[in-house]
Amino acid sequence: MKRFNTIGVLTSGGDAPGMNCAVRAITRRALANGLKVKGIIGGYSGLIKNEVIDLDARAVSNIENLGGTILLTDRCDEFKTEEGMQAAIETCKKNNIDAIVAIGGDGTFRGATDLSLRGIPTIGVTGSIDNDITATDYTVGFDTAMNTALEAIDKLRDTCQSHARCNVVEVMGRDCGEIALKSGIASGAVAIAIPEVPFDEDAAIERILKAKNAGKRSMLVVVSEGVFNAEGKPYGEDLKKIIQDKTGIETKFARLAHIVRGGSPTLRDRLTASEMGSYAVDLLLDGKSDCIVAEVDGRIVSFDIKFALTVDKMYKKKLKEGALDGFTPEQIGTMEEICAFRASEIKRLYDIHLSLCE
Ligand code: ADP
């Protein structure tokens, strides 16, 4: 069992509500185990530029309810170069940082692997509003993002009802449609378009017309930002025009964009971030490295980063030739099960949406 003196913590890539709870949990769990903690400011950029602060218990008090990340974040291409990586290692040496916990998404985990391979044990904690990391059932920030989207969509419902309008709402999610799917079901959307399921535009128009003729005044349509038209442009604005032209219903378009990234984290995000952050420190104390903390069937577990990123590629059908080399048949079987479960969950929920939106 490896003993460390000092660990570093950073947040990287897209921010997500709940990251602060993870920072707090990592710091306090490490302090409770007699470790020192350094906060790296601005993700991997801060590691390259030696922007490092001491974190004690007080430095992380009263941050549970704060949106964003007190450690700030960045997207840093320099970190992908060997020079940038060496500068980061140098910063670790200067600050006696023996190991790192990196909170972020898949890009952040690629960086974590690079650090681990160069002798800085690194653990990833999933922080992403999109719930877009296939190996974990849940990523910190997702619940808050869904609830923020839902609150905005409910408000659009009010005004749609008053004016007898339709509103197409685009929400974030990159290649994962879960924010759109879940906030759409919860807000009673008449149609939902997500990247994972082919969108039946004609059926949606027919449904809207049928509902209008039955006296429905307000129509909500939720579209994920990852759905594109034939020219590769976001589909939401197209759909607004199509609905207006084909149904005669006045139709508005709203892009919620970065609004769903902000705000005070929900209990779910605070709790999961606290659990995942604590577990990340336990993994390091156990001598583990190059893993991410995940949630599977309600339990906090860990996966090797390479495994997690490969499952992700498998699910998104982006596996390159040879990507499965080195994995055992059992591991590949587990990957296939994870992908099949995720796909079946999306289908199950989409079917529920279709059966409720008549
Ligand atoms: P997220 O972690 O939310 O997916 P990004 O994809 O922007 O966000 O990744 C965050 C950061 O992780 C990048 O800005 C970069 O510094 C680092 N990173 C991403 N990909 C790699 C890679 N292949 N190798 C090393 N570092 C990477």
Residues whose N, C-alpha, C, O or C-beta is under 5 A from the ligand:
A	BS01	ADP	S12 G13 G14 Y44 D74 R75 C76 D77 F79 K80 G104 G105 D106 G107 T108 R110 G111 D114
